[in-house]
Amino acid sequence: MKKTSKQHLTLALTAALTAALATGSAMAAPKLEVVAEWNRISYDLGDPAAEKAYDEQQIYKKVLMQGTKVDSKGNIYVSTARWGGPEVPATLSKLVRKGKEWKLQPFPSNELNDVKNPKGLKAVLGFEIDRNDVMWILDQGHVAGAPSAPGDEKLIGWDLKAGKEVARYEFSDADSDKKCSFLNDVTIDNDAQVAYISDSGIFCSPLKGGLIVYDIKSNKAKRVLSAPEWVNDENYTFQIHGRDVLKHKDGKPNPMKTGADGIALSGDKKTLYWTNLTGNRLLSLPTALIRDFGKSEDEIKKAVQVVATLPSNTDGITGDRQGNLYMSALTLNGITRRDAKTGEIKPFVTHDDISWPDTLAWGPKGSLYFVSNHLHLWVDGDMDFDHPAVPNFRIYKVQVGAKPYTDK
């Protein structure tokens, strides 16, 4: 059934949160708000000719919105990794309002988003904004799946208040495989000055997933886990709204295979959590162990813990200051919450309009943002850019009322 779409539409939830408060009273279901939505991504390029060519050449069919983040002032940013090719105008953008429409304005600049710029951004998927309003931009390097050139796979720290680059690390061949790597997501510990990165390793078979730790102070990084049993496909197949992910190829099943993906820190920064996208285990390691670059792969492998079996696979995780985790739930069309005290994992928000909930982001006053992007339809080439039943790309907001894990 076709639905009416309006900005800032409040949706009635189909599933209430069943968790109880410590007092025993039921927690009211949080309201889900649509902040922005598009059938096709629209850019503000500052160049009418380029914008006209973008529409006329249907370049929008090559653009998939993946992640969103929000700074302390409430500005919203999004990533559009260049999976569709170099024609994608920008891979990192800030949302700007033009009349009644939200548009993507290349960020930090058109120059840094120029795919031909050897020092520029090639394909940004994961990024994070820390408590100091420094944006940590993770560049996959791969454009349309091609191997990365030297310097393309990198992590950049961009100070939003000062408007300048404050850190840059180009991943070495020891950190990531320039053919196989798929640098996916990043989480930041401001206290220890460390970034933790997931690598899904999807461009090779078998996968070459892993975790990478980056020490901000010394500007050094180390791949700390590449053990196949912990950071790769778990032979997990799944459906979204009754549709197999991915559709059959040559008459045979063609299941998606993706390794380490969602990654998050506990509120006290002592534990690193991650999941493999084609898997349903919540995994963890002590951060003190993996921050020590002298530890061996065997020592790290032995320390991995299976924290829980999840009710759904997930494409994004974040935590609050109290240690609770919020995880996108692909098969449940929403977000689940893991209680830090009890370990219980229950639905937090779900709705049939949500399709492939992606990266999670904290906003001001305890709000949580996430993208719904129908990624499986886009990858299969089946996205309707003209008259979809539900807008292809949405940014949702839900009030959590908690402090983000980045807080002191």
C-alpha positions in Angstrom: 0.0 0.0 0.0 1.4 3.4 -0.9 2.0 5.7 2.0 1.9 9.4 2.3 5.3 10.9 3.1 6.0 14.2 4.9 9.1 15.6 6.6 9.2 15.2 10.3 6.3 12.6 10.1 5.7 10.8 13.4 5.0 7.1 12.8 2.9 4.9 15.0 5.1 2.0 16.0 3.9 -1.6 15.2 5.9 -3.1 18.1 6.1 -1.6 21.6 9.2 -2.0 23.7 8.5 -4.8 26.1 11.4 -4.1 28.5 10.4 -3.0 32.0 11.9 -0.3 34.2 13.5 -1.2 37.5 10.3 -0.1 39.2 8.4 -2.7 37.2 6.4 -0.3 35.1 6.4 -0.7 31.3 8.5 1.7 29.3 6.5 3.6 26.7 7.3 2.9 23.1 9.6 5.7 21.8 8.3 7.8 18.9 10.0 7.4 15.6 10.4 10.5 13.5 11.4 10.9 9.9 13.9 13.7 9.7 14.6 13.5 5.9 13.7 11.3 3.0 14.4 10.9 -0.7 13.3 8.6 -3.6 16.6 9.6 -5.2 19.5 11.4 -3.7 19.7 15.1 -4.6 23.0 17.1 -4.4 23.7 20.8 -3.9 26.9 21.1 -6.0 27.0 24.8 -6.5 27.1 24.2 -10.2 23.7 24.2 -12.1 25.3 22.5 -15.1 26.7 19.6 -13.0 23.3 19.2 -11.2 21.5 19.1 -14.5 23.9 16.5 -15.9 23.4 14.5 -12.6 19.7 14.3 -13.3 19.7 13.9 -17.0 22.3 11.1 -17.0 20.5 9.4 -14.1 23.6 9.3 -12.0 21.3 9.2 -9.0 20.8 5.5 -9.7 24.5 4.9 -8.8 24.1 6.6 -5.4 23.3 4.8 -2.2 23.2 6.5 1.2 24.8 4.5 3.9 25.7 6.3 7.1 24.6 9.4 9.0 26.2 11.3 11.9 25.2 14.4 13.8 27.4 17.1 15.4 26.9 18.9 18.7 25.0 21.7 16.9 22.6 19.3 15.3 24.1 19.4 11.8 23.5 16.1 9.9 26.1 14.5 7.7 25.8 11.4 5.4 28.1 9.1 3.5 27.5 7.8 0.0 30.4 5.4 -0.7 31.1 5.3 -4.5 30.0 1.7 -5.0 28.3 2.8 -8.2 31.3 4.4 -9.8 33.4 7.6 -9.9 30.4 9.6 -11.3 29.0 9.9 -7.8 29.5 13.6 -7.1 30.5 13.3 -3.4 31.1 10.5 -1.0 30.7 12.6 2.2 28.1 15.4 2.5 26.4 17.8 4.9 22.6 18.1 4.7 21.4 21.6 3.7 17.8 22.8 3.3 16.8 24.2 -0.1 13.2 25.2 0.1 11.2 22.1 1.1 14.0 19.7 0.1 17.1 18.4 1.8 20.1 18.2 -0.4 23.6 16.8 0.0 26.4 19.4 0.0 29.9 17.9 -0.5 31.8 18.0 2.8 34.3 19.3 3.8 34.6 20.7 0.3 34.1 19.9 -3.4 37.9 19.6 -3.7 38.2 16.9 -1.1 35.3 15.0 -2.7 36.9 15.2 -6.1 37.6 11.5 -7.0 40.6 12.6 -9.1 42.2 14.4 -6.1 45.0 12.0 -5.0 44.6 13.3 -1.4 40.8 13.4 -1.6 38.0 11.1 -0.4 37.3 8.2 -2.6 34.6 6.0 -0.9 33.5 6.9 2.6 31.2 4.5 4.3 31.8 4.6 8.1 32.6 7.8 10.0 32.2 9.1 13.5 32.0 12.4 15.3 33.7 12.4 18.7 32.8 14.5 21.8 35.2 17.2 20.7 33.4 17.6 17.4 36.2 16.0 15.4 34.9 14.0 12.5 36.8 10.7 11.9 36.4 9.9 8.3 37.1 6.3 7.2 37.9 6.1 3.5 37.5 2.6 2.0 39.5 3.6 -1.0 37.7 1.2 -3.4 35.7 3.0 -6.1 33.1 0.5 -7.6 35.0 -2.3 -6.0 38.3 -1.7 -7.8 41.5 -2.3 -5.9 42.7 0.7 -3.9 45.6 2.9 -5.0 48.3 3.8 -2.6 47.1 6.3 0.0 43.4 5.8 -0.9 42.6 3.7 2.2 42.9 6.2 5.1 41.5 7.7 8.3 41.2 11.5 8.4 40.4 13.6 11.5 38.5 16.7 10.6 37.9 19.4 13.3 34.4 20.7 12.7 34.9 23.7 14.9 38.2 24.8 13.4 37.3 23.7 9.9 40.6 21.9 9.2 42.2 18.5 9.0 43.9 17.5 12.3 45.0 13.9 11.6 45.6 11.6 8.7 46.7 8.0 8.6 47.1 6.0 5.3 46.7 2.3 5.9 49.7 0.2 5.0 49.6 -3.2 3.3 50.0 -4.8 6.7 46.9 -2.9 8.0 44.6 -3.7 5.1 44.6 -5.7 1.9 44.3 -3.3 -1.0 42.3 -5.8 -3.1 40.2 -7.6 -0.4 39.7 -4.9 2.3 36.3 -3.3 2.9 36.9 -0.7 5.7 33.5 -0.5 7.2 33.0 1.4 10.4 34.9 3.2 13.1 34.4 4.0 16.8 36.4 6.5 18.9 37.8 6.4 22.4 38.6 10.1 23.3 40.0 9.1 26.7 42.7 6.7 25.3 43.0 8.5 22.0 42.3 5.4 20.0 40.1 4.5 17.0 38.8 1.0 16.4 37.9 0.0 12.8 36.1 -3.0 11.3 37.2 -4.5 7.9 34.6 -6.7 6.3 37.0 -8.1 3.7 34.4 -8.7 1.1 36.4 -8.3 -2.1 38.0 -11.8 -1.8 36.7 -15.3 -1.4 37.2 -16.5 1.2 36.6 -13.2 3.0 39.5 -11.4 4.7 37.8 -9.6 7.5 39.6 -8.1 10.5 39.9 -5.4 13.1 42.3 -2.5 13.1 43.4 -0.3 16.0 44.7 3.2 15.4 46.6 5.1 18.0 45.9 8.8 17.5 48.7 10.1 19.6 51.5 8.2 17.8 49.7 8.1 14.4 50.3 4.3 14.2 48.0 1.4 13.5 47.9 -2.3 13.8 45.7 -5.0 12.4 44.8 -6.9 15.6 42.5 -9.7 14.5 42.2 -11.6 11.2 41.1 -15.0 12.6 38.5 -16.4 10.2 36.2 -17.7 12.9 35.8 -14.3 14.5 35.7 -11.6 11.7 34.1 -13.3 8.7 31.0 -14.8 7.3 29.1 -17.2 9.6 27.1 -18.9 6.9 24.1 -16.8 7.9 21.4 -16.3 5.3 18.6 -13.8 5.8 15.6 -12.1 4.3 14.2 -8.6 4.5 10.4 -8.3 4.1 10.4 -11.9 2.8 13.0 -11.3 0.1 16.3 -13.3 0.0 19.4 -11.2 0.4 20.8 -11.3 -2.3 18.6 -12.5 -5.2 19.4 -15.8 -7.0 22.2 -15.8 -9.6 22.1 -18.2 -12.6 19.2 -19.9 -10.9 21.1 -20.6 -7.8 21.1 -19.0 -4.3 23.5 -16.1 -4.1 23.7 -15.3 -0.3 25.5 -12.1 0.8 28.8 -12.8 2.6 30.2 -10.0 4.8 32.6 -10.0 7.7 33.3 -7.6 10.6 30.8 -4.7 10.3 29.1 -3.0 13.2 31.6 -1.9 15.9 31.1 -0.1 19.2 32.6 0.6 22.6 31.1 0.1 26.0 30.4 3.2 28.1 33.5 2.6 30.2 35.6 2.0 27.0 36.9 -1.3 28.5 35.2 -3.5 25.9 35.1 -3.4 22.1 32.0 -5.1 20.5 31.5 -6.0 16.9 29.3 -8.2 14.7 29.7 -9.8 11.3 27.0 -8.7 9.0 26.3 -12.2 7.8 26.2 -13.6 11.3 24.2 -13.3 14.5 26.9 -13.3 17.2 27.8 -10.3 19.3 31.5 -10.5 19.9 33.9 -8.7 22.2 37.5 -8.1 23.2 39.1 -6.2 26.1 40.4 -2.9 24.7 43.4 -2.9 27.1 44.5 -6.1 25.3 44.2 -4.8 21.7 45.6 -1.4 22.4 48.8 -3.1 23.4 50.6 -3.5 20.0 52.9 -6.1 21.5 50.2 -8.7 21.9 50.2 -11.6 19.4 47.4 -12.7 17.2 47.1 -15.9 19.2 46.7 -14.0 22.5 44.0 -11.9 20.9 42.2 -14.8 19.4 42.0 -16.6 22.8 40.5 -13.5 24.4 37.5 -13.2 22.0 34.2 -13.7 23.8 30.8 -14.6 22.3 28.6 -12.2 24.3 25.2 -13.2 22.9 23.4 -14.7 20.0 21.3 -12.0 18.4 17.7 -12.2 17.2 18.8 -10.6 13.9 22.0 -9.8 12.1 23.0 -6.2 12.3 24.7 -3.5 10.2 25.4 -0.9 12.9 26.0 -0.7 16.6 26.5 2.1 19.2 26.5 2.3 23.0 25.4 4.7 25.6 27.4 5.9 28.6 25.7 3.4 30.9 26.9 0.5 28.7 23.6 -0.4 26.9 24.0 -1.3 23.2 21.7 -0.3 20.3 21.9 -2.5 17.3 20.3 -2.2 13.9 18.2 -5.4 13.3 18.0 -6.1 9.6 15.4 -8.9 9.7 13.3 -7.2 12.4 13.2 -3.9 10.4 14.4 -1.7 13.3 16.7 -1.4 16.3 17.3 -3.7 19.2 18.6 -2.8 22.7 20.9 -4.8 24.9 20.5 -4.0 28.6 23.9 -3.6 30.2 22.8 -5.0 33.6 20.8 -8.0 32.5 22.2 -8.7 29.1 18.7 -9.0 27.7 18.3 -8.0 24.0 14.8 -6.8 23.0 13.2 -4.7 20.2 13.6 -1.0 20.8 11.9 0.4 17.7 10.5 -1.5 14.7 8.4 -0.5 11.7 7.5 -2.1 8.4 8.6 1.1 6.6 12.2 0.6 7.9 14.2 -1.4 5.4 17.9 -2.2 6.0 18.5 0.0 9.0 22.1 1.1 8.7 24.6 3.1 10.7 23.5 4.6 14.1 24.4 8.1 15.3 24.0 10.1 18.5 22.5 13.6 18.3 21.9 16.3 20.9 19.8 15.7 24.0 20.0 11.9 23.9 18.6 11.4 20.4 19.5 8.5 18.2 19.6 8.7 14.4 19.8 6.0 11.8 19.4 5.5 8.0 17.0 3.2 6.3 18.3 2.7 2.7 16.8 -0.5 1.1 20.5 -1.5 0.4 19.5 -5.0 -0.7 17.2 -3.6 -3.5 20.0 -1.2 -4.6 22.6 -3.9 -4.8 20.2 -6.2 -6.8 19.5 -3.3 -9.2 15.8 -3.4 -8.3 15.4 0.0 -6.7 12.4 2.1 -7.9 13.6 5.7 -8.0 10.3 7.1 -9.3 7.4 5.7 -7.3 8.5 3.4 -4.5 5.9 2.4 -1.9 8.2 3.9 0.8 10.9 6.5 0.1 14.1 4.7 -0.7 16.3 6.7 1.7 15.2 7.9 5.1 17.0 9.3 8.2 15.0 8.4 11.3 15.3 9.9 14.8 14.3 8.4 18.1 14.6 9.8 21.5 16.6 7.6 23.8 17.2 9.9 26.7 20.7 8.6 27.4 24.2 10.0 27.1 26.3 8.6 24.2 29.3 6.4 24.9 31.6 9.2 23.9 30.6 11.3 27.0 33.0 11.6 29.9 
